[in-house]
Amino acid sequence: MKKDQKTKIKIIKFKIPKYCVCPTCGIRQKFRKKREHWKTVKDIDFNSSILLKVRIVYAKCLNPKCQTKSFRLETPGIERYARATERLKGEVVAGIIQDNSTCPRISKRINRCFNTTGSKSTVDRWKHQEADKYKFEDIIPKLGFKGILCIDGYKPKRTKNYDLIASDSKTTRILYIDEAGGLGRGWIEEYLIKIRDFGIKPWAIIFDMGVAFPGIARKVFPGVLIQHDYFHVMKKIHWHLRNALSEYRLQLKKQGLKEDAMELWYQKWRILKNLDKWDKIDFVFMEPLLERYKGTVVEDILILKEQIQNIFNDSKNKKEAYERRKALLDDHWEIKNEHFANIIKFLNTPYFDYMVTYLDHPEISRSGNSEIVIRLWRQMEKVRYGFKSLKGRQDHLKLYQVSKYLGGNLF
């Protein structure tokens, strides 16, 4: 908006109805005017700055028993006490949600493109006022939950505690976000109860490797199936394999073989990479490397990793997965080094049953979409350096759900 640009004034007078309804007593009655006044409201215009002069009319309540003597008639497109039109607020909220922009940027945009003003604080207030119109208990039942729930914990920016984020495994839609403290059992149970009260009743849940999740999930949702996220399972296994490789590199350094240790450092991601994902370049580098380190920890890592992946990739059902695990245990990998022993111990726990649930239930994905959902949420956090509060995160999620998932139409 140019400083020397003249501001247009537009008079808005809506048609007064013959009958009106008192919001207090609810009685339909003939209109009797009590008083009126004019207020100035900002609007958007592509050509010049514009202000609306809007007539606000109050009607008398003709019911003698009503506590309200007069009430304000609704003005189409303008909320009570608002100093901006619904159209302007709608553009602001759309810019924040649809374009993943920030309040300062939107403030400059409406000044530059729509010839009106609105400070950062004003834009932020409009956003929260719009979010306050919606409730999760109204939004979540309309998201079309498909029955398989994904839950994961993440640490938001600008906060010290963790949040839990729930999503639909089939549609990858974010369902709910709430505080979870230190991911203790009480926090998790409270979160799952809220999910249940919103009308979400899953028949299967995909979790990360949190020990507290399965028992509490079955307490809140009796009979629910549990699947541990394959991504987190392999992440833990790869962590031990990487430690085994690092320990072997240190041994080479102590023996004075610094060049060999450096070579393993450069090739460590190829060594840990899944064999079925190797390309031609990987084979060119790995073939001479395997010849040189035959019978060492490097070869053991590749063999153990392949055997573990065969359990999850090639087993047709749970029974076969347990048989493959037994064959792995019979090879006594735990005697080679402590890192392999930790892997065997990890696979030999009762939680292994939750790692292979998908084998008997093909409709359950072995990996949830939690990492994709968290990555999407991180993108929203990144542009605004994190949300200031839990309400800020939940308000943004509500607007995102209504805008992206429901097309802006909740009611």
C-alpha positions as semicolon CSV with decimal commas, in nm:
position;residue;x (nm);y (nm);z (nm)
1;M;0,000;0,000;0,000
2;K;0,152;0,329;-0,108
3;K;0,175;0,607;0,147
4;D;0,034;0,873;-0,091
5;Q;-0,252;0,648;-0,200
6;K;-0,599;0,770;-0,105
7;T;-0,816;0,540;0,101
8;K;-1,160;0,465;-0,032
9;I;-1,457;0,460;0,204
10;K;-1,744;0,223;0,129
11;I;-2,075;0,235;0,311
12;I;-2,223;-0,103;0,406
13;K;-2,592;-0,112;0,502
14;F;-2,752;-0,456;0,516
15;K;-3,124;-0,502;0,476
16;I;-3,307;-0,498;0,809
17;P;-3,542;-0,797;0,843
18;K;-3,908;-0,771;0,936
19;Y;-3,863;-1,041;1,198
20;C;-3,570;-1,133;1,418
21;V;-3,487;-1,391;1,687
22;C;-3,356;-1,296;2,029
23;P;-3,039;-1,501;2,103
24;T;-3,125;-1,515;2,476
25;C;-3,490;-1,626;2,485
26;G;-3,504;-1,764;2,128
27;I;-3,843;-1,605;2,050
28;R;-3,910;-1,493;1,694
29;Q;-4,058;-1,142;1,700
30;K;-4,114;-0,832;1,493
31;F;-3,816;-0,604;1,454
32;R;-3,814;-0,295;1,673
33;K;-3,508;-0,078;1,648
34;K;-3,328;0,012;1,969
35;R;-3,024;0,198;1,839
36;E;-2,750;0,190;1,578
37;H;-2,388;0,295;1,531
38;W;-2,122;0,282;1,262
39;K;-1,785;0,110;1,283
40;T;-1,484;0,100;1,053
41;V;-1,371;-0,235;0,916
42;K;-1,066;-0,320;0,702
43;D;-1,115;-0,510;0,377
44;I;-0,899;-0,621;0,084
45;D;-0,882;-0,456;-0,257
46;F;-0,632;-0,505;-0,539
47;N;-0,644;-0,147;-0,669
48;S;-0,645;0,079;-0,365
49;S;-0,677;0,090;0,012
50;I;-1,036;0,051;0,127
51;L;-1,224;0,087;0,455
52;L;-1,580;-0,020;0,514
53;K;-1,822;0,188;0,716
54;V;-2,060;-0,072;0,851
55;R;-2,394;0,004;1,017
56;I;-2,448;-0,197;1,336
57;V;-2,813;-0,220;1,436
58;Y;-2,957;-0,327;1,774
59;A;-3,313;-0,457;1,811
60;K;-3,542;-0,450;2,113
61;C;-3,652;-0,777;2,268
62;L;-4,030;-0,763;2,302
63;N;-4,044;-1,050;2,550
64;P;-4,097;-0,894;2,896
65;K;-3,959;-1,204;3,069
66;C;-3,630;-1,194;2,877
67;Q;-3,325;-1,066;3,065
68;T;-3,187;-0,910;2,746
69;K;-3,349;-0,578;2,661
70;S;-3,175;-0,544;2,325
71;F;-2,950;-0,748;2,099
72;R;-2,727;-0,691;1,799
73;L;-2,833;-0,808;1,454
74;E;-2,578;-1,017;1,270
75;T;-2,382;-0,841;0,997
76;P;-2,305;-1,076;0,703
77;G;-1,931;-1,125;0,654
78;I;-1,831;-0,938;0,971
79;E;-1,802;-1,087;1,318
80;R;-1,891;-0,903;1,635
81;Y;-1,616;-0,674;1,762
82;A;-1,413;-0,751;1,447
83;R;-1,220;-0,473;1,276
84;A;-1,161;-0,679;0,961
85;T;-1,388;-0,865;0,721
86;E;-1,414;-1,243;0,709
87;R;-1,265;-1,227;0,359
88;L;-0,948;-1,058;0,486
89;K;-0,913;-1,303;0,775
90;G;-0,971;-1,593;0,538
91;E;-0,685;-1,478;0,314
92;V;-0,458;-1,444;0,615
93;V;-0,533;-1,792;0,749
94;A;-0,503;-1,946;0,401
95;G;-0,159;-1,790;0,360
96;I;-0,043;-1,930;0,694
97;I;-0,180;-2,282;0,639
98;Q;-0,185;-2,342;0,264
99;D;0,144;-2,165;0,190
100;N;0,309;-2,260;0,522
101;S;0,402;-1,897;0,572
102;T;0,461;-1,698;0,890
103;C;0,275;-1,411;1,055
104;P;0,537;-1,144;0,968
105;R;0,539;-1,253;0,603
106;I;0,161;-1,255;0,582
107;S;0,152;-0,909;0,741
108;K;0,377;-0,778;0,463
109;R;0,182;-0,969;0,197
110;I;-0,157;-0,817;0,278
111;N;0,006;-0,473;0,280
112;R;0,175;-0,534;-0,055
113;C;-0,099;-0,726;-0,238
114;F;-0,430;-0,632;-0,078
115;N;-0,367;-0,268;0,014
116;T;-0,448;-0,309;0,380
117;T;-0,262;-0,338;0,708
118;G;-0,228;-0,594;0,983
119;S;0,059;-0,631;1,227
120;K;0,226;-0,962;1,314
121;S;0,032;-0,974;1,642
122;T;-0,296;-0,899;1,464
123;V;-0,239;-1,176;1,211
124;D;-0,153;-1,419;1,491
125;R;-0,469;-1,319;1,680
126;W;-0,684;-1,374;1,371
127;K;-0,531;-1,719;1,328
128;H;-0,611;-1,826;1,685
129;Q;-0,960;-1,676;1,667
130;E;-1,027;-1,887;1,359
131;A;-0,885;-2,199;1,527
132;D;-1,104;-2,144;1,835
133;K;-1,411;-2,202;1,617
134;Y;-1,314;-2,569;1,578
135;K;-1,276;-2,856;1,822
136;F;-1,091;-3,183;1,779
137;E;-1,400;-3,377;1,883
138;D;-1,577;-3,230;1,577
139;I;-1,285;-3,259;1,334
140;I;-1,142;-3,606;1,405
141;P;-1,464;-3,808;1,344
142;K;-1,482;-3,655;0,994
143;L;-1,126;-3,748;0,893
144;G;-1,232;-4,100;0,793
145;F;-1,006;-4,304;1,020
146;K;-0,926;-4,640;0,855
147;G;-0,863;-4,847;1,169
148;I;-0,481;-4,867;1,191
149;L;-0,324;-4,604;1,416
150;C;0,038;-4,484;1,416
151;I;0,177;-4,317;1,729
152;D;0,524;-4,179;1,784
153;G;0,694;-3,935;2,017
154;Y;0,888;-3,630;1,907
155;K;1,041;-3,327;2,075
156;P;0,903;-2,995;1,948
157;K;1,128;-2,695;1,907
158;R;1,128;-2,439;2,188
159;T;1,004;-2,694;2,443
160;K;1,173;-2,923;2,694
161;N;0,914;-3,202;2,694
162;Y;0,801;-3,452;2,434
163;D;0,478;-3,458;2,236
164;L;0,289;-3,761;2,106
165;I;0,163;-3,744;1,749
166;A;-0,103;-3,981;1,614
167;S;-0,175;-4,043;1,246
168;D;-0,377;-4,271;1,021
169;S;-0,157;-4,549;0,879
170;K;-0,359;-4,572;0,557
171;T;-0,417;-4,204;0,473
172;T;-0,110;-4,048;0,647
173;R;-0,338;-3,787;0,801
174;I;-0,231;-3,628;1,129
175;L;-0,503;-3,695;1,387
176;Y;-0,392;-3,543;1,716
177;I;-0,097;-3,386;1,898
178;D;-0,061;-3,345;2,273
179;E;0,202;-3,314;2,545
180;A;0,359;-3,633;2,676
181;G;0,610;-3,508;2,933
182;G;0,892;-3,761;2,944
183;L;0,690;-4,031;2,761
184;G;0,600;-4,198;3,091
185;R;0,321;-4,450;3,131
186;G;0,078;-4,199;3,283
187;W;0,124;-3,954;2,996
188;I;0,080;-4,227;2,735
189;E;-0,236;-4,363;2,898
190;E;-0,388;-4,015;2,926
191;Y;-0,309;-3,952;2,559
192;L;-0,465;-4,281;2,442
193;I;-0,779;-4,215;2,648
194;K;-0,817;-3,878;2,475
195;I;-0,775;-4,050;2,138
196;R;-1,046;-4,300;2,233
197;D;-1,282;-4,025;2,354
198;F;-1,247;-3,853;2,016
199;G;-1,403;-4,160;1,857
200;I;-1,085;-4,331;1,733
201;K;-1,111;-4,704;1,798
202;P;-0,821;-4,880;1,623
203;W;-0,796;-5,254;1,573
204;A;-0,418;-5,222;1,525
205;I;-0,155;-4,973;1,643
206;I;0,196;-4,921;1,507
207;F;0,441;-4,794;1,771
208;D;0,811;-4,729;1,794
209;M;1,019;-4,938;2,037
210;G;0,884;-4,777;2,355
211;V;0,846;-5,045;2,624
212;A;0,545;-4,877;2,785
213;F;0,330;-4,861;2,473
214;P;0,197;-5,219;2,423
215;G;0,061;-5,281;2,774
216;I;-0,110;-4,942;2,801
217;A;-0,252;-4,970;2,448
218;R;-0,417;-5,303;2,533
219;K;-0,550;-5,156;2,855
220;V;-0,719;-4,866;2,675
221;F;-0,808;-5,064;2,359
222;P;-0,867;-5,428;2,464
223;G;-0,775;-5,680;2,196
224;V;-0,583;-5,434;1,979
225;L;-0,296;-5,571;1,768
226;I;0,050;-5,422;1,823
227;Q;0,314;-5,377;1,553
228;H;0,658;-5,236;1,631
229;D;0,771;-5,002;1,356
230;Y;1,021;-5,185;1,132
231;F;1,213;-4,861;1,080
232;H;1,284;-4,834;1,453
233;V;1,366;-5,206;1,478
234;M;1,630;-5,185;1,206
235;K;1,751;-4,850;1,339
236;K;1,842;-5,015;1,669
237;I;2,008;-5,312;1,494
238;H;2,209;-5,081;1,266
239;W;2,320;-4,882;1,570
240;H;2,483;-5,194;1,717
241;L;2,632;-5,292;1,380
242;R;2,783;-4,945;1,342
243;N;2,933;-4,972;1,690
244;A;3,087;-5,309;1,598
245;L;3,243;-5,157;1,287
246;S;3,372;-4,856;1,485
247;E;3,533;-5,087;1,741
248;Y;3,705;-5,282;1,461
249;R;3,835;-4,955;1,311
250;L;3,987;-4,862;1,647
251;Q;4,162;-5,199;1,659
252;L;4,310;-5,133;1,314
253;K;4,437;-4,793;1,429
254;K;4,605;-4,948;1,731
255;Q;4,777;-5,196;1,498
256;G;4,909;-4,906;1,291
257;L;4,676;-4,970;0,995
258;K;4,543;-4,616;0,976
259;E;4,481;-4,629;0,600
260;D;4,263;-4,938;0,636
261;A;4,073;-4,774;0,922
262;M;4,020;-4,463;0,709
263;E;3,897;-4,674;0,418
264;L;3,637;-4,840;0,641
265;W;3,534;-4,497;0,761
266;Y;3,462;-4,386;0,404
267;Q;3,285;-4,711;0,314
268;K;3,086;-4,758;0,637
269;W;2,751;-4,659;0,486
270;R;2,799;-4,900;0,197
271;I;2,877;-5,177;0,446
272;L;2,563;-5,099;0,646
273;K;2,349;-5,049;0,335
274;N;2,099;-5,321;0,250
275;L;2,243;-5,564;-0,003
276;D;1,936;-5,550;-0,227
277;K;1,986;-5,173;-0,260
278;W;2,343;-5,190;-0,380
279;D;2,398;-5,040;-0,725
280;K;2,683;-5,092;-0,972
281;I;2,906;-4,837;-0,798
282;D;2,853;-5,010;-0,463
283;F;2,958;-5,346;-0,608
284;V;3,270;-5,189;-0,764
285;F;3,382;-5,061;-0,422
286;M;3,263;-5,355;-0,211
287;E;3,403;-5,656;-0,404
288;P;3,773;-5,578;-0,337
289;L;3,685;-5,466;0,016
290;L;3,520;-5,801;0,094
291;E;3,821;-5,989;-0,041
292;R;4,055;-5,791;0,183
293;Y;3,847;-5,823;0,500
294;K;3,730;-6,182;0,456
295;G;3,688;-6,356;0,791
296;T;3,681;-6,028;0,985
297;V;3,411;-5,825;1,158
298;V;3,335;-5,655;0,826
299;E;3,225;-5,984;0,671
300;D;3,038;-6,081;0,988
301;I;2,841;-5,756;0,979
302;L;2,728;-5,821;0,622
303;I;2,630;-6,182;0,695
304;L;2,447;-6,104;1,020
305;K;2,265;-5,809;0,866
306;E;2,150;-6,022;0,573
307;Q;2,024;-6,302;0,798
308;I;1,827;-6,060;1,013
309;Q;1,669;-5,897;0,708
310;N;1,572;-6,240;0,575
311;I;1,365;-6,294;0,890
312;F;1,154;-5,989;0,814
313;N;1,163;-5,993;0,433
314;D;1,134;-6,362;0,342
315;S;0,922;-6,511;0,622
316;K;0,565;-6,588;0,513
317;N;0,417;-6,602;0,862
318;K;0,505;-6,569;1,230
319;K;0,588;-6,937;1,265
320;E;0,850;-6,917;0,992
321;A;0,992;-6,597;1,143
322;Y;1,040;-6,775;1,477
323;E;1,211;-7,065;1,300
324;R;1,451;-6,830;1,123
325;R;1,521;-6,653;1,452
326;K;1,598;-6,990;1,615
327;A;1,842;-7,071;1,335
328;L;2,008;-6,733;1,394
329;L;2,038;-6,801;1,767
330;D;2,188;-7,144;1,699
331;D;2,480;-6,977;1,514
332;H;2,591;-6,822;1,847
333;W;2,670;-6,476;1,713
334;E;2,679;-6,346;2,070
335;I;3,022;-6,499;2,134
336;K;3,192;-6,293;1,861
337;N;3,160;-5,952;2,028
338;E;2,936;-5,762;2,266
339;H;2,764;-5,566;1,989
340;F;2,644;-5,880;1,816
341;A;2,540;-6,012;2,159
342;N;2,323;-5,702;2,209
343;I;2,152;-5,764;1,876
344;I;2,079;-6,127;1,961
345;K;1,950;-6,023;2,303
346;F;1,726;-5,763;2,139
347;L;1,575;-6,017;1,897
348;N;1,534;-6,279;2,170
349;T;1,293;-6,074;2,383
350;P;0,913;-6,126;2,406
351;Y;0,877;-5,804;2,204
352;F;0,988;-5,995;1,894
353;D;0,625;-6,103;1,863
354;Y;0,527;-5,738;1,807
355;M;0,797;-5,702;1,538
356;V;0,639;-5,968;1,315
357;T;0,266;-5,905;1,365
358;Y;0,237;-5,793;1,002
359;L;0,329;-6,143;0,878
360;D;-0,002;-6,291;0,996
361;H;-0,195;-5,971;0,914
362;P;-0,093;-5,845;0,567
363;E;-0,325;-5,544;0,594
364;I;-0,096;-5,406;0,868
365;S;0,211;-5,231;0,735
366;R;0,534;-5,335;0,903
367;S;0,642;-4,970;0,904
368;G;0,421;-4,686;1,016
369;N;0,408;-4,342;0,860
370;S;0,516;-4,164;1,180
371;E;0,851;-4,052;1,037
372;I;0,677;-3,904;0,731
373;V;0,422;-3,727;0,950
374;I;0,689;-3,591;1,186
375;R;0,893;-3,471;0,888
376;L;0,586;-3,288;0,757
377;W;0,524;-3,132;1,099
378;R;0,890;-3,031;1,125
379;Q;0,851;-2,835;0,802
380;M;0,570;-2,636;0,961
381;E;0,785;-2,578;1,271
382;K;1,095;-2,480;1,076
383;V;0,959;-2,168;0,906
384;R;0,842;-2,023;1,238
385;Y;1,128;-2,155;1,455
386;G;0,884;-2,372;1,648
387;F;0,549;-2,297;1,809
388;K;0,548;-2,105;2,136
389;S;0,302;-2,328;2,319
390;L;0,094;-2,644;2,302
391;K;-0,210;-2,433;2,212
392;G;-0,015;-2,286;1,922
393;R;0,065;-2,636;1,793
394;Q;-0,289;-2,763;1,838
395;D;-0,448;-2,453;1,683
396;H;-0,224;-2,486;1,379
397;L;-0,311;-2,855;1,348
398;K;-0,685;-2,784;1,364
399;L;-0,661;-2,527;1,086
400;Y;-0,440;-2,762;0,883
401;Q;-0,691;-3,048;0,920
402;V;-0,989;-2,833;0,821
403;S;-0,805;-2,674;0,530
404;K;-0,609;-2,969;0,388
405;Y;-0,816;-3,274;0,479
406;L;-1,172;-3,136;0,484
407;G;-1,141;-2,875;0,211
408;G;-1,232;-2,593;0,449
409;N;-1,577;-2,738;0,515
410;L;-1,631;-2,881;0,862
411;F;-1,998;-2,806;0,923
